[in-house]
């Protein structure tokens, strides 16, 4: 196997980075653009395996390989992390900069994928403001670089490389497909569940390139061009077809890997002059591919900081700022950092290693400084700090037989504990954000309620979203407790259902409880029918107005940047179509009527106190504003 450079791969890289960039820029349009990372994984599997097969018989190949990866990746990575941390001081609040400092240390030690797995779901809004979030995939790549080459030290593997790779890839795909339904976050972030994506590319590297290129048949160019065109079109379609509710990775990611592998095989086998190669080798497409590493590094913090500066307004200025800044930073990184270190020179190696160590030192120092200065609090006024430090959640009131810490969900009695509960409150975190206001109102009325909730868990008695990243077992337990309360507690006269319905209405559900329909609407009807048969009054809260940005943080940033921020535009796209459910429901409460000046314009604060504590959840003040005006 020779070390020929395949130019068309730069074009394939351009497709991958464009998909990721557009996804981060407009996630509601390019809903599946995150597959660009999976394209990169397959390309890496091919290139790294090809390199290892070629050099694994050389003395000291492991050391040579790792030093080559360090020279190739560390210098630009160091510049990116250090520059991001410096710029963050201009934009981030104390709580945000402390979180960034923690993630910077894990990014510097290439374990950020594990850190983010332990923190939250990739598609969760709580991670959206982390400037180093995208480094999870680079950590996965580094872990692949560290462990995969060790296989080439085993004689059995080297003599049966294709068969063993095929076996490992198949096993990994099966395990990941199962895990994606059980723990989506683990399957997404952790390297062991991405092995098959590298493996599919690695299998292509084991093929005999000379024999593939020598293989001729009629209409070879036409067939190759058609295969490549169909594969590229398939990838583009997936960028619009997949979304955060897609069960991913697993088989769904394997489709991406296989389409990428087809392009690799055709690119290797086809003659130099073909239509698809002319496109992929176009100077502009090729340049995007060559700079894809730097583009990947810089694009996300640029988008994030630009959104903060423009306060979410997707104007021409915003797009031009993002595109121009990303291209300029990426060009300088590629031209003056990446390229000079590609050469295998002793000085380059020493500088690259030093860059990696310095980045870790800088990140660690940044972490300690932010920790002991409260996130560089001196940049803000006392009222701003008081607002930042207002707690988002508090201890759940009442008498609980289950809590998030003990069982992974809440089963409590709230309100006046000297009375028997007459109301059942069920839901997800949107029900949880109202618990303090509900408890206060019930106590003033000498009433109590049974409160059964779990964040991310739909208030149903028939299943959990297949694509959900929450602990499904805890959600099942929550739903069974709800079902038991409805059927066995005769003192309950009313059921109040509160949820972020948009999380579930486009999802498919499992059939654990025997309901034959997999869609959410039918599951909700099944649940409402069961509730109705119990003779209880049913109240549903419609969709809550959501600002879509962290209110406290943006409010304070608005003061710093002399920007006015007081309202947000509300659209009803997330609301349930109650025409389908109204025959089962006794009362519908529309929060917009209580929280907004009109159906399209909602305030973020009242009496200079925020009504929200994050992009979607009401603060205690906002919850009280809503609940005090509603008759329970």
N, C-alpha and C positions, 0 to 999 in steps of 0.2 A: 504494500500500500504506500503510495507516494504522498507527499505533503502538499499536493496541489491546492491552491486557494480557489474556492468556488465563489465567483463574484455574485452570483444570483442570490446567495444567502443574505447579502446586505439588503437586497430588495425585500426578502422575507422578513428580515429584522425591521425594515421600515413599516411593513404592514402591522407587525406586532406593536411597535411603539406608538404608531398612529392610533391603533385601537385603544390602548391604555390611556393615551393623552386625551382623546375625545370622550372616553368614559368619565375621566376625572373632571373634564371641563363641562360636560353636559350629561350627567348620569341618568337623567330622565328620558333622554333621546337615545343615546348609545348604551342601552341598559346592560348589554352583555360584553362591552368593550374590555372587561377585565380578563377576557380569554387571551389577550395579548401576552400576558405572563405565561400562559400555558404553551403558547407558540415558542416563547423564549426557552422554556424548559426543554422542549423537544429538540430545538436547535442545539442547546448546550449538550444534551445527551449524545447527539450525533458527533459534534466536534470534539468533545472531550474523549469519548470512547475511541474515535479514530486516532486521536493523538496518542492515547495510552497503548493502543494495539501496536502502533508504529514504534513506540519508544520503550515499551515495557521490558525488552530484553537488554536495554542499555544499563550499565552500572550506575546506580544512584538516580534512577529515573524518577523515584518518588520526590526526592529533594528538588530535582530539576523542575518537575512539574509544579510543585507548590510554589517555588520561587517565581516561576513564570506567571502563575495566577496572581501572586502578590504584586509583581511589577505591573501586570495588566490592570488590576482593579483597585489597589489600595490608594495610589496617589490621588486620583479623581475623587474617590470616596472620601478621603481625608478633607480635601478642599470643600466638598459638598457639605459634610457634617459641620465643619468649623464655621463656614459661611452662614449656614442655616441658623446655628446657635447665636451668632453675632447679630444677624438681622432680626431674630426673634425678640430681642430686647426692645426693638422699636414697636412691635405689634402685640406681643403677648402680655396677658395679665399675670399676676403672681401665681394663681392656681394653674394656669396653662403652662407657664414657663417651668414650673416645678415638674409637671408631667412630662414635658419635652425633655428636661434634663435626665429624667429616669430612662426614657426611651433612647436617648443619645448614648448612654452607657451600654445598653443592650445592643444597639446598632453597631457600636464600635467593637463589640466582642462577637459580632455576627450570631447573636441568639435572639434577635428582636422578634422573630416569628414565635418563639416560645413565650416571650413577654406579652405579646399581643393576644396570643391564645388564652393566657391566664387573665387577661384584662377584659376582653369583650369579643363580640362578633365583628368581623370585618365590615359587614353592612350595617352595623349599629351606629346611630348618630353620635354616640358617645366617643367614637374614635375619629370622627370626621375632621376634627380640628388638630390632629396630631401630624406635624410637619414631616415626621420620619416614618409614618405608617407604612409607606410603600417599600421600606427597606426589609420588610418581612420576606419578600421573595428573594432578595439578595442573600439573606441569611440562609434560606433554603438552598440556594445555589452553592454557597460556601460549604455548607454541611455535606452536600453531594460531592464537592471537590475533595473534602477531607477524607470521607469514608469510602467512596466508590473505588479510587485507585488502589486501595488495599487488596481488593479482589485480584488484582493483577500480580500480586505476590504469591498467589495460590496456584500451583501447577495445574490442578484439576480444572480450575476456572479457565485458565489460559488455553488449555487444550480442548475445552468444550464451551467456548465463550458464547456462541449463538444459542445453544440449547439451554444453558444455565440462565442467560439473560431472558430468554423467552419464558422460562419457568418463573423467574423472579417477577417479571413484568405481569404475567397472568395472575400470580398470587397476589401481588400488590393491588392490581385492579379490582379483584374480587373483594379484598379486605377493605379497600377504600370505598367501594360502592356501598358496602354494608355500613361502614362507619359514617358515611355522609348522611345517612338517615338517622343514625343514633346520636352522633355528636358532630354537627356540621362544622363547628368552629375548629375542632381538632383536625378533621379531615382537610380543612382549608389551609390551616397554618403549619401543621407539623410535617416535617420532611418525610417521615416514614410513609405518609399517605400520598406522597407525590412521586414515589419511586418509579411507578409505571410510566409517568410522563417523560422522565429522562430515559427510561428503558426503551420506549418506542423509538426514540431517536437513536439510542445506542444500538438497537437491532439493525438499523439502516447502515450504521458504520461498520458492521461485521460483514456486509455483503462485498463481493469482489467487484470493485469499481471497473476494472478493465474488462471483465466479462460482460458487465451491464452495458458498458459503452459500446462493446463490439457486437452486441445483440441487435440484429437488424430485421425488419419486417416491413411489409407494405404500409404506406401511409403513416410511417413512424412519426413524422413531424406533426401531422394533423392530429393524430391520437394524443401525442404528448401535449400539444397546445390545448387540446380540448380537456384533457385531464387536469391540467394546471388551472385553466380558466374555471372549470367546475369547482375545483378545490378552493380557489381564492373566493369565488362567489359564495361557496358554503361558509367560509370563515366570516365573510361580510354579513351574510344572513344571520349567523349566530350572534353577531354583535348587536343585532336588533331583537333577536328572538329570546335570548337568555336574559334573566334579570335576577334580582336578589332573592326571589322565591324559587329559583331553579335549584333542584337538588344537585349540589356541586361541591367538590369534584366527583370523581367516579366515572361512570360510563359517559356522562355528559361532557366531561373534560376529555375523555378518550376520543370522542368524535373530533375535537380540535386537534389533538395530537396526531390522529391518523391522517387528517387532511394535510397537516403540516408535513408528515412523513411522505405522503404522495408527492408533494411539491419537491421535497428533497430528492426522492428517487428519480423523478422525471428530470430534475435539474442536473443530476449526476449523469444520467443516461443519455440525455439529448445532445445533439451536436451544438456547436457554439452559437450558430445563427438560428434562433427560433424566435417567434413572435413574443412569447412570454419572457424569454431571456432579455430581449430588447427592452421590454417594459421594466423588468426588475433591475436591469443594468443601466437604466436611464441615469444620467449623472446626478439629477436632483433626488431621485428615489434612492440611488446608491449612497448619496451623501447623508440622507436621513438615517439610512441603515448603519453607516459607519459611525455616526455620532449617536446612535441609539442608546448607548450606555450612559453618556452624559445627559442626553435628553431625558432618560428615565430618572436619573438622579435629581435633576433640577426642576422638572416640570411640576411636580406635586407641591413643593413648598411655594413655588411662584404662584400657582393657582390659589393656594390657600391664603397667602398673604395679600394677594390682589383682591380676593373676595372680602377680606377684612377691611382693606383700604376703601373699596368701593361699596362696602356694606351690602353685598349680594346683588347689586344692580348690574345685570348682564348687558352693559352698553358697549358701543363700539370702542370706547376708551378702555374698558375692561379687557375685551378680547385682544385689542392691539397691544396692550401692556403685557398681557400674559404671553402672547405669541412672540413679541419682540424680545422680551426679557429672557424667555426660555431659550430662544435660538441664539442670542448673543452669549449667554452664559455657557451653553452647550458647545458652541463653536470654540470659545476660548479654552474651555476645559479639554476638548478634543485636541485642539491644535497645540496647546502649550503645556498640557499635563499628560494626557493619554499617550499621544504619539511619541514624545521624547523617551518615555519609559518602556516602549515596546522592545527596545533592543536589549539583548542579553549582555549587559555590562555589569561589572562588579559594583561600580559606583551607583548605577541605577537600582540595583538590588538593595544596597545599603540605604539609599534614600527612601525607597519604597517601604522597607521594613520600619525605618525611622518614622515615616509618615503615619503608618498604622499605629505605632506605639504612641506617637505624639497625639494622635486623635483620641486614643483612649485616655491619655493623661489630661488632655484638654476637656474632654467630656466629663471625666471624673471630677475635675476641679470645678467645672461649671455646675455640676450636680451639688457639690458641697457648698459652693457659694450661694446657690439658690435655696438650698436647704436651710442654711443658717442666717439668711437674710429674708426669709419668708417669701422667696420668689422675687427678690429685688424690690421690696415694697416701697422703698424711698422714692420711686418714680410716681407714686400716687398719693392723693390727698386722703385725709382721715375718713371723710364720708365715703369715698370710693372704696377704701379698704373695708369699711364696715359693710358695704353692700356686697363686695366680693366674698366676704367671710360669713355671710348669712347662710346658715345650714339649709341644704336642699331638702333633706329628709330628717325625720326624728324618730324616736322609739314609737312603735305602733301602740296606741292606747288600748285599754280594755283588758280582758282576761282571755289568754290564748292557750289553746291546747296544741297548736302548731305554729311555728314561726319560720321565717326564711333560714335562720341559723339551725333550727332543730330538724325540720322536715323539708325545707326548700320551698315552702309556701306558708300562707297565713290562714288559720282557722281560729277566729277570735269572736268574742262578744264585745261590742262597743256600745257606748251610751250609758244609760242608767243600769248598773249591774244588779240592782235590786228588783228589776223587772225581767220577765221572760221575753226573749226576742220575738218580735212580731214581723220583722223584716229580714229578708236574706239579701245581702249585698254581694254580688259576684262580679269578677272581672280580672283584668290584668293590671299593669302599672297605672293605668288611667283611673281605675277604681282605688288603687293605693294612694294616689296623690290627693284624693278627697277624704281620706279616712279621718284626719284631724278635724276637718270642718263638719263631717257627718257626726263624729263623736260629740262634738260641742253642741250641735243642734239637738241631737237625741237626748242629751243630758238635760238641756233646758226644757225639753218636753216630757221628761220622765219616761222615756221609752228606750228600748235597746234594739240592736240588730245583730244578727249573725253575719260575720264578715269572712268570706272565703275567697281568697285571691292569690294569684301568682303572676309575676311579671312575665309577659310574653306568652301567657297561656290563655287561649280563647275561653270565654265563659260558656262552654258547651258541655254536654254530657256524652258527646259522640266524637271523640278523637282529637288528634293534634296534627297541626300542619306538617306535612312530610318534610318540607324544607326548613322547618324551625331549627334554630341552633340552641334552644333551651334544653334543660334536662327533661326529656319526655316522660320519664318515669314519675318525676315529681308532678308534672302536669296531669298525667293520668290519675295520680292520687288526689289532686285537687278536684278534678272532675268527678271522681267517685264520691268524694265527700259532699260535693254539691248535690249529686243525684240522691244520696242517702238522706240529706237534709230535706230535700223537696218531698221525697216519698214518705219519710217517717216522722218528721217534726210537724205535728198537726197545729201547733201554735203559730207557725209562720203563715201570715196572710198575704204577704206581698214579696215579690222578687224584683230587685233592681239590678239591671244588667248594664255595666259600664265597661267600655273597651275602646281601644284604638282599632276600630273595625278595618281600617285600611291595611293593617298588618295581615289580615286573614282573608279578605274578600276575594283576592285573586289567587289564593293558594289551593292546592289539593290536600286532601286529608287521608289519613290511614283508615283502615276498616277494623281497628282493634275491637270496637264495640258492636260490630255487626251491621252498621248502617251501610246500605249498599251504594249510596252515592258519595263520590269522592270530593264534590265541590262544597265550598263553604256555605252557600245559600241553603242548600238542602240540609246540611248539618245543623244550621241555625233553625230551620223549620222543624226538624226532628226534635231539637231541644225545646223549642217553644211549645210544640204540641204536647210533649211530656209535662212541661210546666202547667200548661192549660188544663190537662187532665187531672192535675192535683187540686184544682179548684182555687188556685192562688192568683191574685192580681199581678199582672206583669207590667213593669215599667222599663223602658229602654232609653238610655241616653244616646242621642244621635252623635255624630262626629263632633269633636272639639276643634275650635279654630286653633291652628298651629302657626306660629311665626316662622318656623323653619330655621331659626338661628338662635344661638345661646344668648338670651335677652340680657342678662346681667353683664356679660362680657362685652357685647356689642354696644350697650348703653354707655358703658364707661369709655370704650374706644371712641364712641361718637363725641364725647366731651373732649377727648384728647385731640381728635382730628377736626374739631369745630364743625361737626356734622349733626343735623337734627334727626333724631330717631324717636318717634313716639307712637307710630301706628304701623300696621302691616295690612296688606291686601289679602282678603280671605276668599277662597273659591270652595265650592261645595263638592269637589270631585271625590272626596273621601267619604261622603255621606252614604249611608245605606239607602237602598231603594225600598222605602217602607211600604210601598204598595204591595210588595210580595209577602209582607209579614203582618200587616195591620190587623188581619182577622184574629191573630193570636195575641195581640198586644193591647193592653188597656190604656196605656199612657205613653206618650213620646215626649221626652224633654230635649229641647234643642238648645245646647249651651250658647250658641251664637246669639240667641235672643237676650241673654243676660250679660254676655262678655263684650259685645260689639256695639258700636254706635249705630251701625246699619249692617245689613247682610254681607257687605263687601269690605268693610273697614273696621278693624279691631285695634284697640289700644294695647300697648305692651305694659302700661303701668297705670296705677290710680293713686292719687295723693302722693306721687313720687315714690311709690313702692312697686316693684316689679310684680306683674301678674303671672310671670313664668320664671322658672329657674333653669330651663334648658330649652332646646328648640321645640319641644312638644308638650312638656308637662307644666301644669299650673303650679304656682307657688302656693304656700299656705294662705297668703293674702288673696290670691286669685281664686282658690278653692272656696274660701269663706264668702267672697263676693258672689259666687255662683250659688252655693248651698243655702245661704241665708235668705235668698229670694225664691226658694223653691219649697213648696209644701210637700213634706214627705208623707 
